[in-house]
């Protein structure tokens, strides 16, 4: 029941995000699922990749550095962790806009 409530809260928060934020959530979830098969610190690796991407956006002037992109990355990591099953090591969670 706690997982269902957490999923509902995350989905409500996600529905307020733009398409870019949904992309961040999806990519973070995919990266988390990939790195969790190799490392116990997969969330640190995935979060670090998100930070590096935002620093690149800030320094290159090609993108827009946005704090909410980092939050979307955290949501993606959390979404994967909530949906992770003990029997499956590689699970991809996609979030779609309603």
Steps between C-alpha positions, in 0.01 A plus 500: 500500500787739579642443152166576339472828690858594409436418135186716503688793655780469247257480207313809620827690528610376158180616335606858573827455311570592139609258229865576580448398862329178391801428281729552801284264707504231232874523435579494872280197548668319209849590622410390853371166374816451294751597769319308774602177326868592547529708815352548845549875462295529181297794628819698560622426148166591343470819705857596410422462130202734545718757676768479230232556234376813677855632543553440128182697425623783720848519349419431135209742464337239270243404758331649800630408843194434712478390863171324423680274253700369795178443694361312201813284502438423866138409422622262230736330744224476761252368246734219406571419865126482576432266208805279553411139560732253669475250212591750229835677487437689177167681501423808292228735617355749254292799598255643253317829504128465574 
